Amino acid sequence: KIGQGKANACNYLREHPEIAKTIDTKLREMLLSPAQPEAPAAGEKPEQEEEF
């Protein structure tokens, strides 16, 4: 069972470095990869944002 609370979570990750490394790798992939904007499909007009 993963620890409850911040201190216990830190202790759990110190005791299980393989899990900490997996989490670190996945977070870096998600946060540091360049964002890919979605291109409109062929023949479609891009949606325009409404101005308020």
C-alpha positions in Angstrom: 0.0 0.0 0.0 1.4 3.4 -1.0 1.9 5.7 2.0 -0.7 8.2 3.1 0.4 11.8 3.3 3.4 13.7 2.1 5.9 12.3 4.5 4.9 8.7 4.1 4.8 9.1 0.3 8.4 10.4 0.4 9.5 7.5 2.7 7.8 5.0 0.3 9.6 6.4 -2.7 13.0 6.3 -0.8 12.4 2.6 0.0 11.3 1.8 -3.6 13.7 3.7 -5.9 12.6 1.7 -9.0 9.1 3.1 -8.6 10.5 6.6 -8.0 12.5 6.3 -11.2 9.5 5.1 -13.2 7.4 8.1 -12.0 10.2 10.5 -12.7 10.7 9.2 -16.2 6.9 9.4 -17.0 6.6 12.9 -15.6 9.6 14.1 -17.6 8.2 12.6 -20.8 4.8 14.3 -20.2 6.1 17.7 -19.1 9.2 18.2 -21.1 8.1 17.0 -24.5 7.0 19.7 -27.0 3.3 20.2 -27.3 1.8 19.0 -30.6 -1.0 21.4 -31.7 -3.9 19.6 -33.3 -4.1 20.4 -37.0 -7.6 20.6 -38.5 -8.6 17.8 -40.9 -8.2 18.4 -44.6 -11.0 20.6 -45.9 -12.1 21.8 -42.5 -11.9 25.4 -41.5 -10.0 26.0 -38.2 -12.3 27.0 -35.4 -12.0 30.7 -34.4 -12.0 31.6 -30.7 -14.8 33.8 -29.5 -13.8 37.2 -28.2 -15.3 38.3 -24.9 
